[in-house]
Amino acid sequence: MASSPSSNRNVHSAHRSRSRSRGIRFKDFVLDKLDWLSEETGEKVNVLVNRACETFLAEKLTGEVLEEFTVEAELENLIEEEKSLREKLTVILRSGAYLRDYARRLFEGDTAEFDRLRKRIGAYSHMTEEEIDVALRILARREAISKRLVELMDKILPKERYSFGLTEKGWKINPRGGEKA
């Protein structure tokens, strides 16, 4: 069973009846190994402990209780994965495909606004050269991050694509509804 950390909305202290948790005590050598593993994997100790508990419970539970636990764990993992993918896609689009339009609006302004206010040079014409330089460097870095995220996601995502009617030649949409045959 693949595990990932439970979401914070479903995380509880070890003592549900108490308002404050007493915490969990670890033997020194166990805590040392957890700290080492945390540094190696880049995951928090809490995530590692939760994953170990999930694995232990999956091994010990049986029958209907195991099936319910497995379904709950998979559901939680899928929700966390979807949330993570949504956040990554937002960053990729915001700093990739949408970045040029954002930069254009930032530095040139809205064209409809230009028509009304012909004297206006730009939406942010009051920015100093240093502010403009920094903003442009930030935009360049965001674009680089977006490109790297796309490269990394391409490596880890399954190769199956979402089918919504877009082909190499364009859209396959029937104007009356549905896809063309």
Summary of the structure (lengths in Angstrom):
residues: 181
radius of gyration: 25.2
end to end distance: 40.4
largest distance: 75.4
contacts: 363
relative contact order: 0.07
helix: 61%
strand: 3%
